[in-house]
Amino acid sequence: LTRGLFQTNDLTSVHLGVKFSCRFNLREIQERWYALLYDPIISKLACQAMRQLHPEAIAAIQSKVLFSKAEEQLLNKVGSTSQPTLDTFQELLHKHPHVFYPSRTAKALQLHWQLMKQYYLLEDQT
């Protein structure tokens, strides 16, 4: 929840794009977010739980973080008719480290770009 919101700043996107442990409706997610922000007991318990996560669990969570609009705008600049390699996406990561989520890899960018291309979401597609 927190990673998704920090990336997108949009509860609706998080509700639609993140797979939670249970099926939550948007209102329940909003209530959870506000509890994390404003309820000191819940906030403290959540922080403790996050600190106790195994590094592999953290890596798994970080690998599934939603792409932000800024990240997708940069991926959008890779043309749909080009044949980008992993080096293309690695270069994007190096040129824009402040835009991409820290755990993003060239392979993750390539896979997301391919999805954007598949669904005709690239700038040069109609």
N, C-alpha and C positions, 0 to 999 in steps of 0.2 A: 504494500500500500504506500509506504513512505517513498520508496525508490520510484515507483510509478508516478506519484504526484510531483516529486522533485523534477522529474524529467518532462512531464507534460503540462503541469499546472492545470489539470483538467480532470475532475472526478468522474465525469461521464466516460472519458477515454479509458481511465483506469478500470471502471466498472465493466466496460465492454472488452477491454484488451488483456486483462490480467486474470489468470486462473487462480482462484483462491481455494483454500482447503474445503470450503463449503460454498454453496450457491447463495450469494447475498444479493439483495436488490440495492438499487442506488441509494435509497434512504438509509439502509443499514450501513453502507460504506461511508456515507456522510457522517452518520452518528459515530462510527468508529474513529474517523479522522478527527472530529471535534473532541472526542474523548482523549485521544492521544495528545492533542494540542493543549487542552484546557483542564483535564482532570489530572491532578498531580499524582494520585495513586496509580491510575491506569498508565500514565506516562512513565512513571518509575518502573513499574512491573514490565512494561514493554521494553524499556531500555535494558533492563537486567536480562530479559529473555534473548534479546538480540546479541548481547555480549557473550552469551553462552552458546551461540550457534557454532557448529563445527565449521572450519574453513571451507570444506567441500560444499556444505549447505549454502554458505554465503556465496561461493563462486557460482553455484547453480542458480541462485536467486538473481545474481547480477547478470548472468548470461541471458536472462529472460526479461530484462528491463525494457520497457517500451521505448521506441525511438521518439525523440522530440521532433517538433516541427523544424527546428534549425538543422538537425541531423539529416532529416529527409530533404530539406532544401539543398543541402550540399550533395547528397546522393542523386538528386534530381538533375544535377548538372552533367552527370555522366550519361551521354546520349544513348537512346534505346537501340540505335543501329551500330553502336560501337561494340567491340568485343573486349570488354575490360578484363584485365588479369588481376590476380591478387595484388600485384605491384601497384596497380591503379588505385586500389582501395587503401593500400598501405601508405601511399603518398598522400591521400586525403587525410588519413589519420595524423600523419606528420605535419601537414600544413595547417590543420585545424584542431590541435589538441584541446583547446578550450571549448570547443563545440561538442565533441564526441564524449560520451560517457567513458570514464577511465578504463573500464574493463572491455571495451569494444575491441574486436580484432578485425583484421582485414577480411577474414572469412565471414565473420558476422555481417560486415557491411555488404559483402558480395551477395550473401544469401538474401538480405533485406532488399537490396537493389533488384535482384531477380524477381522477388515477390512484387515489388512496385512495377516492374516491367510487365509481369504476367497480368496484372490487374489494370494496365494502361494508366498508371499514375505518374509516369515520367513526363517531364516538361514538353518533350518533342513528340509525344503520342497524342492521338485524338481519341 
